[in-house]
Amino acid sequence: MLVWLLDQFGPLLERLEFYSTGDSRVFLTARTALASLTAFLIAILLGPLAIRWLQNRFREPIKSDSEKLNELQSEKQNTPTMGGIFVVGSILIAVLAWGDLSNRFVQLGLFSATAFAALGAYDDWTKLSSQKNGLKAKEKLLAQFLISSIVLPLLYLELREIEGATSILSPIGSYSIPIGVGLIAWGMLVLVGSSNAVNLTDGLDGLASGCLIMCGSTFVALTYLAGHKVLAGYLSIPFIPGCGELAIVMGALVGAVMGFLWFNCFPAQVFMGDTGSLSLGSLIGLAALTARQEALLVIAGGVFVIETMSVILQVGWYKISKKRLIACSPLHNHYLFKGQHEIKIVTRFWIAAALLAILALASLKIR
């Protein structure tokens, strides 16, 4: 909205361009900060109203396949869920206010956030309105791939003419694997994978939220750097014209999740549900794909990766040996089963997420 208004006043825009940075026409750094602050304030202000509304309509049933897990989390019964509605809403409002809506990357971010949130909301509603534990895994995956099949071809069309933008980059050194149009299939896997990884991590009060803040902050920086020709050249990363505008989307994500964490920290007043986790995970994946930093997503989002791998390995090991590799997957439940307090588990996972975020950014200079 701000960019559109300034576009209507040519002389003022020309004066502001002298002070702008990167490839953005108008104060990208300031707009990113303002988007984050706006999203935070909206989430904080709307939170109490949203929680009361959700309390009367959508309350979390504790009905996992593990009786012990149900017992350990029995106190969470009937906690309001689908809090992702006001998280995603805060992001959308902030981006509409401060983002360049003519930018294709911003458009894809808005679409991805909305589409995955709608899928998550339907999955949450299915859990709450029936005896089923949400959509079947195959149904959810199919829907995620369908959404991704819209996003990725459009992203590829934006990146195909940019040098190095259709290659998979190594996090260390200058190695790359050109994949060309294969970016579409690869990107679909990344988008769906990141969406589900955040969803699997969202199992303890504040766990996914805190890790999202760490990982999201990393991609505020990475998208900003990728959109800045001088800084991208200095760091030897691909320069992606227009990518800097995605930093506004990621800044809004960080601000909105910080506002949500105010209510989601132990003991949680609200859960984000699949409505939030699927949507926010997809935005992290989209930022990594746009900035061409999927390898750094594995590092910065290491907690999400480990949580996902714990589920895959648990299922695979049980099929082979009929024994459990860990007490209960995802990994955070293993520590819960071992008697550690929820706050201790979450805090330690936050520390790990922060260290991994620092490592991801530090690796830029190793190149």
DAKAPE-V16424 format. One record per residue. N is the residue number from 1. SS is DSSP state (A for helix, B for strand, O for the rest). NEAR is the number of other C-alpha atoms within 10 Angstrom. D_CENTER is the distance of its C-alpha to the mean C-alpha in whole Angstrom. Layout:
n:N ss:SS near:NEAR d_center:D_CENTER
n:N ss:SS near:NEAR d_center:D_CENTER
This chain:
n:1 ss:O near:14 d_center:24
n:2 ss:A near:14 d_center:25
n:3 ss:A near:19 d_center:25
n:4 ss:A near:14 d_center:27
n:5 ss:A near:10 d_center:29
n:6 ss:A near:16 d_center:30
n:7 ss:A near:15 d_center:31
n:8 ss:O near:10 d_center:33
n:9 ss:O near:10 d_center:35
n:10 ss:A near:11 d_center:36
n:11 ss:A near:10 d_center:38
n:12 ss:A near:11 d_center:35
n:13 ss:A near:16 d_center:33
n:14 ss:A near:14 d_center:35
n:15 ss:A near:11 d_center:35
n:16 ss:A near:14 d_center:32
n:17 ss:A near:13 d_center:31
n:18 ss:O near:11 d_center:33
n:19 ss:O near:10 d_center:31
n:20 ss:O near:15 d_center:28
n:21 ss:O near:17 d_center:26
n:22 ss:O near:22 d_center:24
n:23 ss:O near:20 d_center:24
n:24 ss:O near:20 d_center:23
n:25 ss:O near:18 d_center:26
n:26 ss:O near:23 d_center:26
n:27 ss:O near:16 d_center:24
n:28 ss:A near:22 d_center:21
n:29 ss:A near:18 d_center:20
n:30 ss:A near:13 d_center:22
n:31 ss:A near:24 d_center:20
n:32 ss:A near:26 d_center:16
n:33 ss:A near:16 d_center:18
n:34 ss:A near:20 d_center:19
n:35 ss:A near:32 d_center:16
n:36 ss:A near:29 d_center:14
n:37 ss:A near:20 d_center:18
n:38 ss:A near:23 d_center:18
n:39 ss:A near:31 d_center:15
n:40 ss:A near:27 d_center:16
n:41 ss:A near:18 d_center:19
n:42 ss:A near:21 d_center:19
n:43 ss:A near:27 d_center:16
n:44 ss:A near:23 d_center:19
n:45 ss:A near:12 d_center:22
n:46 ss:A near:17 d_center:21
n:47 ss:A near:21 d_center:20
n:48 ss:A near:14 d_center:23
n:49 ss:A near:12 d_center:24
n:50 ss:A near:17 d_center:21
n:51 ss:A near:22 d_center:22
n:52 ss:A near:13 d_center:25
n:53 ss:A near:12 d_center:25
n:54 ss:A near:18 d_center:22
n:55 ss:A near:18 d_center:25
n:56 ss:O near:9 d_center:28
n:57 ss:O near:12 d_center:26
n:58 ss:O near:20 d_center:23
n:59 ss:B near:19 d_center:24
n:60 ss:O near:19 d_center:22
n:61 ss:O near:18 d_center:25
n:62 ss:O near:19 d_center:25
n:63 ss:O near:17 d_center:26
n:64 ss:O near:11 d_center:24
n:65 ss:O near:9 d_center:27
n:66 ss:O near:10 d_center:28
n:67 ss:A near:11 d_center:30
n:68 ss:A near:12 d_center:30
n:69 ss:A near:17 d_center:26
n:70 ss:A near:16 d_center:27
n:71 ss:A near:12 d_center:30
n:72 ss:A near:15 d_center:28
n:73 ss:O near:16 d_center:25
n:74 ss:A near:13 d_center:28
n:75 ss:A near:11 d_center:28
n:76 ss:A near:21 d_center:24
n:77 ss:O near:13 d_center:26
n:78 ss:O near:14 d_center:26
n:79 ss:O near:19 d_center:23
n:80 ss:B near:25 d_center:21
n:81 ss:O near:26 d_center:18
n:82 ss:O near:28 d_center:16
n:83 ss:O near:26 d_center:15
n:84 ss:A near:26 d_center:12
n:85 ss:A near:22 d_center:14
n:86 ss:A near:26 d_center:15
n:87 ss:A near:33 d_center:12
n:88 ss:A near:27 d_center:11
n:89 ss:A near:19 d_center:14
n:90 ss:A near:29 d_center:14
n:91 ss:A near:31 d_center:12
n:92 ss:A near:23 d_center:14
n:93 ss:A near:16 d_center:17
n:94 ss:A near:30 d_center:16
n:95 ss:A near:32 d_center:15
n:96 ss:A near:17 d_center:18
n:97 ss:A near:18 d_center:20
n:98 ss:A near:25 d_center:19
n:99 ss:O near:27 d_center:18
n:100 ss:O near:25 d_center:20
n:101 ss:O near:18 d_center:20
n:102 ss:O near:10 d_center:22
n:103 ss:O near:14 d_center:20
n:104 ss:A near:17 d_center:19
n:105 ss:A near:24 d_center:15
n:106 ss:A near:23 d_center:15
n:107 ss:A near:18 d_center:16
n:108 ss:A near:19 d_center:14
n:109 ss:A near:23 d_center:11
n:110 ss:A near:19 d_center:13
n:111 ss:A near:18 d_center:14
n:112 ss:A near:24 d_center:11
n:113 ss:A near:25 d_center:9
n:114 ss:A near:19 d_center:13
n:115 ss:A near:20 d_center:14
n:116 ss:A near:27 d_center:11
n:117 ss:A near:27 d_center:12
n:118 ss:A near:18 d_center:15
n:119 ss:A near:20 d_center:15
n:120 ss:A near:28 d_center:14
n:121 ss:A near:22 d_center:16
n:122 ss:A near:17 d_center:19
n:123 ss:A near:20 d_center:18
n:124 ss:A near:23 d_center:18
n:125 ss:A near:19 d_center:21
n:126 ss:A near:15 d_center:23
n:127 ss:A near:18 d_center:23
n:128 ss:A near:18 d_center:24
n:129 ss:A near:11 d_center:27
n:130 ss:O near:9 d_center:28
n:131 ss:O near:10 d_center:29
n:132 ss:O near:11 d_center:26
n:133 ss:O near:17 d_center:23
n:134 ss:O near:19 d_center:21
n:135 ss:O near:17 d_center:21
n:136 ss:O near:11 d_center:22
n:137 ss:A near:8 d_center:20
n:138 ss:A near:9 d_center:22
n:139 ss:A near:11 d_center:21
n:140 ss:A near:17 d_center:18
n:141 ss:A near:15 d_center:17
n:142 ss:A near:13 d_center:20
n:143 ss:A near:15 d_center:18
n:144 ss:A near:24 d_center:14
n:145 ss:A near:16 d_center:17
n:146 ss:A near:13 d_center:18
n:147 ss:A near:19 d_center:16
n:148 ss:A near:25 d_center:15
n:149 ss:A near:15 d_center:18
n:150 ss:A near:15 d_center:18
n:151 ss:A near:22 d_center:15
n:152 ss:A near:21 d_center:16
n:153 ss:A near:17 d_center:20
n:154 ss:A near:15 d_center:20
n:155 ss:A near:19 d_center:17
n:156 ss:A near:20 d_center:20
n:157 ss:A near:12 d_center:23
n:158 ss:A near:17 d_center:21
n:159 ss:A near:21 d_center:21
n:160 ss:O near:15 d_center:24
n:161 ss:O near:10 d_center:27
n:162 ss:O near:13 d_center:25
n:163 ss:O near:11 d_center:26
n:164 ss:O near:19 d_center:24
n:165 ss:O near:24 d_center:21
n:166 ss:O near:23 d_center:22
n:167 ss:B near:20 d_center:22
n:168 ss:B near:20 d_center:20
n:169 ss:B near:21 d_center:21
n:170 ss:O near:15 d_center:22
n:171 ss:O near:21 d_center:20
n:172 ss:O near:13 d_center:24
n:173 ss:O near:13 d_center:27
n:174 ss:O near:11 d_center:27
n:175 ss:O near:11 d_center:26
n:176 ss:B near:13 d_center:25
n:177 ss:B near:11 d_center:25
n:178 ss:B near:13 d_center:26
n:179 ss:O near:14 d_center:24
n:180 ss:A near:15 d_center:25
n:181 ss:A near:14 d_center:24
n:182 ss:A near:12 d_center:23
n:183 ss:A near:22 d_center:20
n:184 ss:A near:22 d_center:19
n:185 ss:A near:15 d_center:20
n:186 ss:A near:14 d_center:18
n:187 ss:A near:24 d_center:15
n:188 ss:A near:24 d_center:15
n:189 ss:A near:16 d_center:15
n:190 ss:A near:21 d_center:12
n:191 ss:A near:28 d_center:10
n:192 ss:A near:24 d_center:11
n:193 ss:A near:21 d_center:11
n:194 ss:A near:29 d_center:7
n:195 ss:A near:26 d_center:7
n:196 ss:A near:23 d_center:10
n:197 ss:A near:24 d_center:9
n:198 ss:A near:30 d_center:7
n:199 ss:A near:25 d_center:10
n:200 ss:A near:22 d_center:13
n:201 ss:A near:23 d_center:12
n:202 ss:O near:24 d_center:12
n:203 ss:O near:17 d_center:16
n:204 ss:O near:23 d_center:17
n:205 ss:O near:23 d_center:17
n:206 ss:O near:28 d_center:14
n:207 ss:A near:26 d_center:13
n:208 ss:A near:27 d_center:10
n:209 ss:A near:29 d_center:10
n:210 ss:A near:25 d_center:11
n:211 ss:A near:29 d_center:10
n:212 ss:A near:27 d_center:6
n:213 ss:A near:24 d_center:9
n:214 ss:A near:22 d_center:10
n:215 ss:A near:27 d_center:8
n:216 ss:A near:30 d_center:7
n:217 ss:A near:20 d_center:10
n:218 ss:A near:26 d_center:11
n:219 ss:A near:31 d_center:10
n:220 ss:A near:24 d_center:11
n:221 ss:A near:15 d_center:14
n:222 ss:A near:28 d_center:14
n:223 ss:A near:28 d_center:14
n:224 ss:A near:27 d_center:16
n:225 ss:A near:25 d_center:18
n:226 ss:A near:30 d_center:18
n:227 ss:O near:26 d_center:19
n:228 ss:O near:23 d_center:22
n:229 ss:A near:17 d_center:25
n:230 ss:A near:15 d_center:27
n:231 ss:A near:15 d_center:24
n:232 ss:A near:18 d_center:23
n:233 ss:A near:13 d_center:27
n:234 ss:A near:12 d_center:27
n:235 ss:A near:15 d_center:24
n:236 ss:O near:15 d_center:25
n:237 ss:O near:22 d_center:22
n:238 ss:O near:22 d_center:22
n:239 ss:O near:26 d_center:22
n:240 ss:O near:25 d_center:20
n:241 ss:O near:18 d_center:22
n:242 ss:O near:23 d_center:20
n:243 ss:A near:26 d_center:17
n:244 ss:A near:31 d_center:17
n:245 ss:A near:28 d_center:16
n:246 ss:A near:33 d_center:13
n:247 ss:A near:32 d_center:13
n:248 ss:A near:30 d_center:14
n:249 ss:A near:33 d_center:11
n:250 ss:A near:31 d_center:8
n:251 ss:A near:31 d_center:11
n:252 ss:A near:34 d_center:11
n:253 ss:A near:31 d_center:8
n:254 ss:A near:30 d_center:9
n:255 ss:A near:31 d_center:12
n:256 ss:A near:32 d_center:11
n:257 ss:A near:34 d_center:10
n:258 ss:A near:24 d_center:13
n:259 ss:A near:26 d_center:15
n:260 ss:A near:30 d_center:14
n:261 ss:A near:26 d_center:14
n:262 ss:A near:18 d_center:18
n:263 ss:A near:21 d_center:19
n:264 ss:A near:23 d_center:16
n:265 ss:O near:19 d_center:18
n:266 ss:O near:15 d_center:21
n:267 ss:O near:15 d_center:23
n:268 ss:O near:16 d_center:20
n:269 ss:O near:22 d_center:21
n:270 ss:B near:31 d_center:18
n:271 ss:O near:30 d_center:16
n:272 ss:O near:29 d_center:13
n:273 ss:A near:24 d_center:14
n:274 ss:A near:31 d_center:12
n:275 ss:A near:31 d_center:12
n:276 ss:A near:31 d_center:9
n:277 ss:A near:31 d_center:7
n:278 ss:A near:32 d_center:8
n:279 ss:A near:31 d_center:7
n:280 ss:A near:32 d_center:3
n:281 ss:A near:26 d_center:3
n:282 ss:A near:29 d_center:5
n:283 ss:A near:27 d_center:5
n:284 ss:A near:27 d_center:4
n:285 ss:A near:24 d_center:7
n:286 ss:A near:30 d_center:8
n:287 ss:A near:26 d_center:9
n:288 ss:A near:23 d_center:10
n:289 ss:A near:27 d_center:12
n:290 ss:A near:26 d_center:14
n:291 ss:A near:25 d_center:14
n:292 ss:O near:25 d_center:16
n:293 ss:O near:24 d_center:14
n:294 ss:A near:22 d_center:13
n:295 ss:A near:17 d_center:15
n:296 ss:A near:26 d_center:14
n:297 ss:A near:27 d_center:10
n:298 ss:A near:18 d_center:13
n:299 ss:A near:22 d_center:14
n:300 ss:A near:29 d_center:11
n:301 ss:O near:28 d_center:9
n:302 ss:A near:21 d_center:13
n:303 ss:A near:26 d_center:13
n:304 ss:A near:30 d_center:10
n:305 ss:A near:19 d_center:13
n:306 ss:A near:16 d_center:16
n:307 ss:A near:21 d_center:15
n:308 ss:A near:23 d_center:15
n:309 ss:A near:16 d_center:18
n:310 ss:A near:20 d_center:20
n:311 ss:A near:18 d_center:19
n:312 ss:A near:13 d_center:21
n:313 ss:A near:16 d_center:23
n:314 ss:A near:20 d_center:24
n:315 ss:A near:16 d_center:25
n:316 ss:A near:15 d_center:27
n:317 ss:A near:15 d_center:29
n:318 ss:A near:12 d_center:30
n:319 ss:A near:11 d_center:31
n:320 ss:A near:8 d_center:33
n:321 ss:A near:9 d_center:35
n:322 ss:O near:10 d_center:34
n:323 ss:O near:13 d_center:33
n:324 ss:O near:15 d_center:30
n:325 ss:O near:17 d_center:28
n:326 ss:O near:17 d_center:27
n:327 ss:O near:15 d_center:28
n:328 ss:O near:20 d_center:25
n:329 ss:O near:22 d_center:21
n:330 ss:O near:23 d_center:18
n:331 ss:A near:20 d_center:19
n:332 ss:A near:22 d_center:19
n:333 ss:A near:22 d_center:21
n:334 ss:A near:17 d_center:24
n:335 ss:A near:18 d_center:24
n:336 ss:A near:19 d_center:25
n:337 ss:A near:16 d_center:27
n:338 ss:O near:10 d_center:29
n:339 ss:O near:10 d_center:30
n:340 ss:O near:13 d_center:27
n:341 ss:O near:11 d_center:26
n:342 ss:A near:18 d_center:23
n:343 ss:A near:16 d_center:22
n:344 ss:A near:12 d_center:23
n:345 ss:A near:16 d_center:21
n:346 ss:A near:22 d_center:18
n:347 ss:A near:15 d_center:19
n:348 ss:A near:12 d_center:20
n:349 ss:A near:18 d_center:17
n:350 ss:A near:22 d_center:15
n:351 ss:A near:14 d_center:18
n:352 ss:A near:18 d_center:17
n:353 ss:A near:24 d_center:13
n:354 ss:A near:23 d_center:15
n:355 ss:A near:15 d_center:18
n:356 ss:A near:23 d_center:16
n:357 ss:A near:25 d_center:14
n:358 ss:A near:16 d_center:17
n:359 ss:A near:15 d_center:18
n:360 ss:A near:25 d_center:16
n:361 ss:A near:17 d_center:17
n:362 ss:A near:11 d_center:21
n:363 ss:A near:14 d_center:21
n:364 ss:A near:17 d_center:21
n:365 ss:A near:13 d_center:25
n:366 ss:O near:11 d_center:26
n:367 ss:O near:14 d_center:26
